[in-house]
Amino acid sequence: MSRRTLRLTLVAIAGVAGLLALPAGSARADTAIRIGGEDRIETSVAISQASYPVAGSAKAVVLARADDFADALAGTPLAVFEGGPLLVTGKDRLDVRVSQEIRRVLAVNGQVFVLGGASALSPAILGDVLTLNVNPVRIAGTDRFDTALRIAELMGPPLRVLLCSGLSFADALSAGAAAAGTRGIVLLTNHATLPPDVAQYMLDHPGAEYFAVGGPAATAAPGAIPIVGTDRYDTAVKVAERLFPNPVLVGAASGEAFPDGLSGGAMMGKAHGPLLLVNSAGDLVPAVDAYLSANATTIATLHAFGGPNAVTDFVIRQMTTA
């Protein structure tokens, strides 16, 4: 493997957390930045602050539930489309840290989109948003598949549609970042079955380019271009290879939990870079290692989303050193 060494800066919600010394590499030095907090909610706030550092610069905020991905999977492209971050919160009340970030980041007359019905994010959360002098907009369907369709309808005719299973989150993380960065949307399959309303949406939008991300989606939508790897990590690499030639900025999030990749995917979509998935323990998976080596001449910056329990310092060292 020949890959240049990057300078690693660890960034926490309050600022620089520390510098990780790396072995000497080539003369060219770039930057790897960890963006994370004490938990998934604080990490989403940190990502928002990194992506929208200027107060009042976001036109919208997308709110998703922090502990259930069902209605959140299609939210990443919506956040980029509407011009704001994706924040996660508990299901019963708006977390105070999220409330403070909405106050900071949202422009005057900005909107807050709440993903999912009352069982996902309670009516009390809408009330909490109202106290910020913002009128919340709830986007909720009869189920996760319908919620994704309603998000798609709000965004208008897409250039690209990335289909992925709605019964697991991993493929939707890389797909969401890719859709967000390429004027696309995410629609969900019922594992290897295409919901009738999703099939109808595809018929109604024949001009879009359709990709099926992951094996279940490829089975559900055989007419779409398949992007399928041997596992979630390899599939994310194949999404990056297919949709992000010559990447300059690359993101990395845990493939074992969804929130960091959901918020991080919105940041990557805004920056037009791919989101890779990494394991939370052990060595860097070979597919990611090979991808980084193959694109070493173009990658300038790596964003690692989440704390060291999500993306370990050891894995970051492996990602950033030859």
N, C-alpha and C positions, 0 to 999 in steps of 0.2 A: 504494500500500500504506500503510495506517495501522496501525501497531503500536507499542505503547509500548516504551520502552527498558528493558531489564533490566540490573541490576548483575551482572556476570560475575565469579564467584569460581572460580579454578582450584584444584581439590583433588587432591592427589597422595596416594600411599599413606601418606606420613609426615605429611601435614597440608596446610596452605595453601601452594600453589606460587607464587602471584602473582595480581595483579589486572590485568585487561585493561581499559584505559580505552575507553569507548564514547562516541559522540557524544551530545550532550544530546537528550533526548526529552521526553515528557510528564512531568508532575509525579509520576505514579505510577511507582514503581520496584520491580521484583521481582528475583528472583535466578536466574541460570543457573550451574550448578555442573558443572565437569568432574570426573569420577571416573575416574582412570586411573593406570596404572603404566608401568614401563619396557617391559613386554611383556604379552601376553594373559593369562599366568598371574598376574602381579602386578596387572593390572587386575581380574581376578576377585576377588582378595583385597581390593583396595580397595573394590570394590562390596559385598562381604560386610561389611566394616567399616562402610561407610556405612549399609547396610541394617540391620545388627545391631550397633550401637555398644556395647552392654552385653555384657560377657563372660558366657558361659554362657547367652545368651538364645535361642539357636537349638535347636529340638528335633531337628533333623536337618541333614545336609549331603548334597547331591547332587554326586557326582563325575562329570565327563565328560572325555573325551579332548580335549586342546587343539588337535590338528591334524587332526581328522577328525570331521565332524558327524554321521555316519550314525546312531549310536545315541543321540546327544545331543538330537536335535530335539524329542522329546517330554518332555524333562527339566524344562523351565521350569515347567510347571504342577505337576509332582510336587514341586519344591522349595517352592513356595508352599503346596501342600496339606499337606506334612509340616512346614512351619514353619521353613524354613532357607534358606541361600543355595545357589547353584549355583557350584561351583568347578571350574576346569579344571586338568589336570595332564598331564605327559608320559605316554606309554603304558607305559613300562617300570618306573619307580619313582615314588613319591609325591614331588612336588617339596617341598623343605624349607619353602618359604614357605607352601605349602598345608597341610603338616603343622602348622606353627605356628599357622595360622589355625583349623584344626580344634580344636586345643587351646584356643584362646582363645574361640571362638564357641559351641562345642557344650556343651549342658547335660549334667549328669550323667545317665547312662542314655540319652543321645541316640543316634541311628542315623546311619550313613553308607551311602548308597545309591550303588552303583557301576554305571554304565550301560554295558552291552555285555559281550560275552564276553571270553575271554582274549586274543583277537587285538586287541581294542580297548583294554582296560586289563589289564595282565598280572597273573597271580597274585601276583607280588611286591608289587604295590600293595595287595592285600588283606592281605598280611603286614605291610606298613608301617602300615596302619590298625590292625591288631591291636596293634602296639606302643604305640598311643595308648590302649590299654584300651577299645577300641570294637570291637564285632563288626560287620564290614561285611556288607551285604546286596547281592549282585550281582543285577541285573535284566538278563537277557539272553534274547533269543529266537533263532530260527533265522536271522533277518536283521533289518534295521532296521525293517521293517514289523511283524514279530512282537514286537520289543522295545517298540515304541510300544504295541502291544496289551497287553503284560504290564504296562506302566506304567499303562495305563488300568484294567486289572482290579484292580490294587493300590489305585487311588484310589476304586473303587466307582462306582455309577451316576452319570453326569454330568448336569448341567443343560444343558450345551452341548458340542458336538463340533465342533472346527475341523479340517477336512481340508485338507492341503496336500501338495504333491509331496515325496516323500522323496529325490528325486534331486538336489535343490538346496536350499540353506538359506534363501534370502532370505524367501520367504513364511512359512516356519515361525517366523522371528524375531518378526514382528509378530503372527502367530497365537498363538505361545506366550505372549507377554505378555497378549494379550487373553483367552486361555483361563484363564490363571492368575488374572486379575483378576475373572473372572465364573463361577467354580466349573465350569470346563470342562476338557476334555482336548484333546490334539492326536493325531490319527491320520494316517497317511501313505498316500498313493497312490503307485503305481508309475508316476510321471509321469501320463499320461492314462488309466491303467488302475487299476481298483479291485481290490486283492488280495481273493481269496475270503474270507479270514478277517475282513477289515475289513468286507466286505459283510455277513457273518453277524453281526458285532458290532452293526452298525446295525439289523439286523432284531431282534436281541435287546434293543435299547434304543430302542423306538419313542417313548418319552416325551421324549427329548432333542431339543434344537433343533440342527439341523445346518447348518453353513456350509462352503462350499468356497472356500478362499482361494487365488486365483491361477487362471490359465487352465487349466493341466493338471488341477488338482483339480476344477474345475467341469466339465470334460469327463468325468472319471472318475466323478463323483457328480452326475449331472444332477438328482437329486431334492433335493439340498441347496441352500440359499440361496447364490447365487454372490456373492462379493466379489472382483471382478476389475478391476484397473487396467490402464493402458497399459504399465506396467513395474513393477518391484519397489517403487519409491518411491511410485508412485501407488497401488498395491495396499495398501501399509502405511497410507497416508492414508485409503483407503476403509475399512479395518478400523477405524481410529480413529473415523471419522465414524459408522460403523454401530454400534459397540459402546461408545463412550465419549462420550456427549453431555455438553456443558458441561465439558470437561476442566480440571482445576486444575493437575495435574502432568503433564508430558509428558517422555518420554525420547527420546534420539536416539543412534543408533549407525550405524556404517558399514554400507552395504549391500553392500560388497565382500568382507567377511570375517565369519565367524560368531561367534567367541568372545565379543566384547564385548557383542553383542546378546543372546547366550544368557544370560550372567550378568546383564546389565542388564535383560533381560526379566523375570527373577525378581524383581528389585527393583521394577520397574514393576507387575508383577502384585500384589505385596504392597501397593503403594500405590494400586492401582486406577487406573492411568494407562496411556495408550497408548505404544507404542514406534514412533517414526518412523525411517525409514532415510534416510541422507544419503550423498552422494558424498564421496569422500575428497579430491577435487581439483576446482577450478573453482567455479562459482557454485552456490548452493543451487538444487535442482531446483524448477521452478515449482509442482508439486503440493504440496510441503511448504510453500513460501512462501505459497501461497493458503490452506492450512489454518491456518497460524499467524495470518494476518491475520483470517480468519473467526472465530477463537476468541480474539482478543486480549483481550476483556473478561473471560474466565474463567481463562485460563492465568496462574498465579502463579509457577511454577517450571519451569525446564528442566534436566534432567539430561543431560549429554553424556558418553557412556560411551567410554572409550579416550583415548589420548594424541593429540597434534596430528597425527600421521600417519594416524590413523583418522578423527577429526573435527577439521578445521582450525579455528584461531582465526578465520580469515576466514569460514568457514561459520557459526560460532557468532555472529559479529557480524551476519551477514545474518539469522540466525534471531531475534535478540533486539533489533534496532533497527528503527525505523520508516524 
